[in-house]
Amino acid sequence: MTVSEAIIQWLKQFAPEKMRQIDTDRMHGDVDFALVKEPTINVKKYISGTEVHTEYYQMLARLPSLTDTDCVENGAWMEELTRWIEKMDRERNYPELDNGTVQKIGISSSFFVGENEDADAIYQMTISIQYIRRNKA
């Protein structure tokens, strides 16, 4: 399982009904959520061979935005998701990686409206994950 797939499975715990499907890289068809890996990665290599990776992912959510009430509810939902991620980090409840151990996960840029469509808006936030990568023997 990739890091992206592990984060997707982990995020689904937040709202299993609403976030039943989270696509990778783009929202296909009527799917309203996607996780997109950013092209930035920071790797610290130690003499012991240990590598600490920090990666960034854009979480995209297509939410209705016809009325101001919709937009206020969207903001509340995105704030709730932010608090949930922060809580999971404090409790050390992390995504399970096949080839690594997560040290921390958080929000590196808070949500904002990235794009407006006819009746929906695409909200996005950046999630950062830091993990120790185990090298395969």
Disulfide bonds with the S-S distance in Angstrom:
none
